[in-house]
Amino acid sequence: SSHFDDVYYSEENGQEETEFVFLKGINAPDCWLDKDNFVIAETGFGTGLNFMATCKAWLESGAKGTLTFISVEKYPLSNDALAEAHKTFPELAPYSKELCNAWPPPAPGLHPRNFANGKIKLFLLFGDAADAFSELNATVDAWYFDGFAPAKNPEMWTDELFNQIAQRSRPGTSFATFTAAGFVRRAL
């Protein structure tokens, strides 16, 4: 990201990083197998890597219910930049194609999309995270905190945003993040 002078994913193996940090971080697929609807919310959609890897894991797990994936992005990539970023992950090509075909214009607001014949629902919120989540009416089962490093993107790691997240989390909600910053651990 030129805006944050930070990388969207590990140059060595971004998909492996996503699987380790986020999917294993929320104990997937076990966390969703007995749910009719499992809700994941994310701070920072970026290239959509977390979404695509989660879709793949969801579908391969044989989950019977619906996955709802809510993600906020203040600086959405262009469709061309999205497709280019996905070339690194040939095993996610079917998910990339579907996501790129459904990618909305960069207009602020809510952009709902359906995948896998309605088994996966994506709610993209283009705009400021705290503002977007303040208007969100959802109860979240798991959170992916992926809004670049706190030093690079401090807006994504504020008390205001953590309060919005707490209000939308049920008891037992899980959290996964790449950061080990002490203030983030304390806020969570």
Contacts in CASP RR format, 6 or more apart in sequence:
PFRMAT RR
TARGET T0000
AUTHOR 0000-0000-0000
METHOD contacts of the structure
MODEL  1
SSHFDDVYYSEENGQEETEFVFLKGINAPDCWLDKDNFVIAETGFGTGLN
FMATCKAWLESGAKGTLTFISVEKYPLSNDALAEAHKTFPELAPYSKELC
NAWPPPAPGLHPRNFANGKIKLFLLFGDAADAFSELNATVDAWYFDGFAP
AKNPEMWTDELFNQIAQRSRPGTSFATFTAAGFVRRAL
1 7 0 8 1.000
1 8 0 8 1.000
1 46 0 8 1.000
1 75 0 8 1.000
1 148 0 8 1.000
3 75 0 8 1.000
4 148 0 8 1.000
4 152 0 8 1.000
4 153 0 8 1.000
5 152 0 8 1.000
6 148 0 8 1.000
6 149 0 8 1.000
6 152 0 8 1.000
6 153 0 8 1.000
8 46 0 8 1.000
8 47 0 8 1.000
8 49 0 8 1.000
8 85 0 8 1.000
9 15 0 8 1.000
9 17 0 8 1.000
9 18 0 8 1.000
9 47 0 8 1.000
9 49 0 8 1.000
9 88 0 8 1.000
10 16 0 8 1.000
10 17 0 8 1.000
14 49 0 8 1.000
14 88 0 8 1.000
14 89 0 8 1.000
15 49 0 8 1.000
15 53 0 8 1.000
15 89 0 8 1.000
15 91 0 8 1.000
15 92 0 8 1.000
17 178 0 8 1.000
18 49 0 8 1.000
18 50 0 8 1.000
18 53 0 8 1.000
19 53 0 8 1.000
19 57 0 8 1.000
21 176 0 8 1.000
21 177 0 8 1.000
21 178 0 8 1.000
22 50 0 8 1.000
22 53 0 8 1.000
22 54 0 8 1.000
22 144 0 8 1.000
22 146 0 8 1.000
22 176 0 8 1.000
23 29 0 8 1.000
23 53 0 8 1.000
23 54 0 8 1.000
23 57 0 8 1.000
23 176 0 8 1.000
24 176 0 8 1.000
25 174 0 8 1.000
25 176 0 8 1.000
26 40 0 8 1.000
26 142 0 8 1.000
26 144 0 8 1.000
26 174 0 8 1.000
26 175 0 8 1.000
26 176 0 8 1.000
27 174 0 8 1.000
28 54 0 8 1.000
28 57 0 8 1.000
28 58 0 8 1.000
28 61 0 8 1.000
29 57 0 8 1.000
29 58 0 8 1.000
29 60 0 8 1.000
29 61 0 8 1.000
29 62 0 8 1.000
29 63 0 8 1.000
31 38 0 8 1.000
31 141 0 8 1.000
31 142 0 8 1.000
31 174 0 8 1.000
32 38 0 8 1.000
32 58 0 8 1.000
32 61 0 8 1.000
32 63 0 8 1.000
32 65 0 8 1.000
32 67 0 8 1.000
32 141 0 8 1.000
33 61 0 8 1.000
33 62 0 8 1.000
33 63 0 8 1.000
35 63 0 8 1.000
35 65 0 8 1.000
35 141 0 8 1.000
36 64 0 8 1.000
36 65 0 8 1.000
36 66 0 8 1.000
37 65 0 8 1.000
37 66 0 8 1.000
37 67 0 8 1.000
37 68 0 8 1.000
38 63 0 8 1.000
38 65 0 8 1.000
38 66 0 8 1.000
38 67 0 8 1.000
38 68 0 8 1.000
38 141 0 8 1.000
38 142 0 8 1.000
39 68 0 8 1.000
39 69 0 8 1.000
39 70 0 8 1.000
39 138 0 8 1.000
39 139 0 8 1.000
39 140 0 8 1.000
39 141 0 8 1.000
39 142 0 8 1.000
40 54 0 8 1.000
40 67 0 8 1.000
40 68 0 8 1.000
40 69 0 8 1.000
40 70 0 8 1.000
40 140 0 8 1.000
40 141 0 8 1.000
40 142 0 8 1.000
40 143 0 8 1.000
40 144 0 8 1.000
41 69 0 8 1.000
41 70 0 8 1.000
41 71 0 8 1.000
41 133 0 8 1.000
41 136 0 8 1.000
41 138 0 8 1.000
41 140 0 8 1.000
41 142 0 8 1.000
41 143 0 8 1.000
41 144 0 8 1.000
41 165 0 8 1.000
41 168 0 8 1.000
42 50 0 8 1.000
42 51 0 8 1.000
42 69 0 8 1.000
42 70 0 8 1.000
42 71 0 8 1.000
42 72 0 8 1.000
42 143 0 8 1.000
42 144 0 8 1.000
42 145 0 8 1.000
42 146 0 8 1.000
43 71 0 8 1.000
43 72 0 8 1.000
43 129 0 8 1.000
43 143 0 8 1.000
43 144 0 8 1.000
43 145 0 8 1.000
43 146 0 8 1.000
43 147 0 8 1.000
43 156 0 8 1.000
43 161 0 8 1.000
43 165 0 8 1.000
44 71 0 8 1.000
44 72 0 8 1.000
44 73 0 8 1.000
44 74 0 8 1.000
44 129 0 8 1.000
44 146 0 8 1.000
44 147 0 8 1.000
44 156 0 8 1.000
45 51 0 8 1.000
45 71 0 8 1.000
45 72 0 8 1.000
45 73 0 8 1.000
45 76 0 8 1.000
45 124 0 8 1.000
46 73 0 8 1.000
46 76 0 8 1.000
46 77 0 8 1.000
46 146 0 8 1.000
47 77 0 8 1.000
47 82 0 8 1.000
47 85 0 8 1.000
47 86 0 8 1.000
48 71 0 8 1.000
48 82 0 8 1.000
48 99 0 8 1.000
49 85 0 8 1.000
49 89 0 8 1.000
49 92 0 8 1.000
50 71 0 8 1.000
50 144 0 8 1.000
50 146 0 8 1.000
51 69 0 8 1.000
51 71 0 8 1.000
51 95 0 8 1.000
51 99 0 8 1.000
51 122 0 8 1.000
52 86 0 8 1.000
52 89 0 8 1.000
52 92 0 8 1.000
52 95 0 8 1.000
52 96 0 8 1.000
52 99 0 8 1.000
53 92 0 8 1.000
54 67 0 8 1.000
54 69 0 8 1.000
55 67 0 8 1.000
55 69 0 8 1.000
55 95 0 8 1.000
55 115 0 8 1.000
55 116 0 8 1.000
55 120 0 8 1.000
56 91 0 8 1.000
56 92 0 8 1.000
56 95 0 8 1.000
58 67 0 8 1.000
58 119 0 8 1.000
58 120 0 8 1.000
59 116 0 8 1.000
59 119 0 8 1.000
59 120 0 8 1.000
63 119 0 8 1.000
65 119 0 8 1.000
66 118 0 8 1.000
66 119 0 8 1.000
66 120 0 8 1.000
66 121 0 8 1.000
67 119 0 8 1.000
67 120 0 8 1.000
67 121 0 8 1.000
68 121 0 8 1.000
68 123 0 8 1.000
68 138 0 8 1.000
69 120 0 8 1.000
69 121 0 8 1.000
69 122 0 8 1.000
69 123 0 8 1.000
70 122 0 8 1.000
70 123 0 8 1.000
70 125 0 8 1.000
70 136 0 8 1.000
70 138 0 8 1.000
70 140 0 8 1.000
71 122 0 8 1.000
71 123 0 8 1.000
71 124 0 8 1.000
71 125 0 8 1.000
72 124 0 8 1.000
72 125 0 8 1.000
72 126 0 8 1.000
72 127 0 8 1.000
72 128 0 8 1.000
72 129 0 8 1.000
72 132 0 8 1.000
72 133 0 8 1.000
73 124 0 8 1.000
73 125 0 8 1.000
73 126 0 8 1.000
73 127 0 8 1.000
74 126 0 8 1.000
74 127 0 8 1.000
74 128 0 8 1.000
74 129 0 8 1.000
74 155 0 8 1.000
76 104 0 8 1.000
76 106 0 8 1.000
76 124 0 8 1.000
76 126 0 8 1.000
77 85 0 8 1.000
78 106 0 8 1.000
79 100 0 8 1.000
79 103 0 8 1.000
82 96 0 8 1.000
82 99 0 8 1.000
82 100 0 8 1.000
82 103 0 8 1.000
83 96 0 8 1.000
83 100 0 8 1.000
86 92 0 8 1.000
86 93 0 8 1.000
86 96 0 8 1.000
86 99 0 8 1.000
86 100 0 8 1.000
89 96 0 8 1.000
98 115 0 8 1.000
99 115 0 8 1.000
102 113 0 8 1.000
102 115 0 8 1.000
102 122 0 8 1.000
104 111 0 8 1.000
104 113 0 8 1.000
104 124 0 8 1.000
104 126 0 8 1.000
106 126 0 8 1.000
107 126 0 8 1.000
108 126 0 8 1.000
108 127 0 8 1.000
109 125 0 8 1.000
109 126 0 8 1.000
109 127 0 8 1.000
109 132 0 8 1.000
110 123 0 8 1.000
110 124 0 8 1.000
110 125 0 8 1.000
111 123 0 8 1.000
111 124 0 8 1.000
111 125 0 8 1.000
111 126 0 8 1.000
112 121 0 8 1.000
112 122 0 8 1.000
112 123 0 8 1.000
112 124 0 8 1.000
113 121 0 8 1.000
113 122 0 8 1.000
113 123 0 8 1.000
113 124 0 8 1.000
114 120 0 8 1.000
114 121 0 8 1.000
114 122 0 8 1.000
115 121 0 8 1.000
115 122 0 8 1.000
125 132 0 8 1.000
125 133 0 8 1.000
125 136 0 8 1.000
128 155 0 8 1.000
129 155 0 8 1.000
129 156 0 8 1.000
129 161 0 8 1.000
129 164 0 8 1.000
130 155 0 8 1.000
130 158 0 8 1.000
130 160 0 8 1.000
130 161 0 8 1.000
130 164 0 8 1.000
133 161 0 8 1.000
133 164 0 8 1.000
133 165 0 8 1.000
133 168 0 8 1.000
134 164 0 8 1.000
136 164 0 8 1.000
136 168 0 8 1.000
138 168 0 8 1.000
139 168 0 8 1.000
139 169 0 8 1.000
139 170 0 8 1.000
140 165 0 8 1.000
140 168 0 8 1.000
140 169 0 8 1.000
140 170 0 8 1.000
140 173 0 8 1.000
141 170 0 8 1.000
141 173 0 8 1.000
141 174 0 8 1.000
142 173 0 8 1.000
142 174 0 8 1.000
142 175 0 8 1.000
142 176 0 8 1.000
143 165 0 8 1.000
143 169 0 8 1.000
143 173 0 8 1.000
143 174 0 8 1.000
143 175 0 8 1.000
143 176 0 8 1.000
144 176 0 8 1.000
144 177 0 8 1.000
145 156 0 8 1.000
145 157 0 8 1.000
145 175 0 8 1.000
145 176 0 8 1.000
145 177 0 8 1.000
145 178 0 8 1.000
145 179 0 8 1.000
145 184 0 8 1.000
146 177 0 8 1.000
146 178 0 8 1.000
147 153 0 8 1.000
147 156 0 8 1.000
148 156 0 8 1.000
149 179 0 8 1.000
150 156 0 8 1.000
150 157 0 8 1.000
150 179 0 8 1.000
150 181 0 8 1.000
150 183 0 8 1.000
150 184 0 8 1.000
155 161 0 8 1.000
157 179 0 8 1.000
157 181 0 8 1.000
157 183 0 8 1.000
157 184 0 8 1.000
157 187 0 8 1.000
159 187 0 8 1.000
162 187 0 8 1.000
162 188 0 8 1.000
175 188 0 8 1.000
177 184 0 8 1.000
END
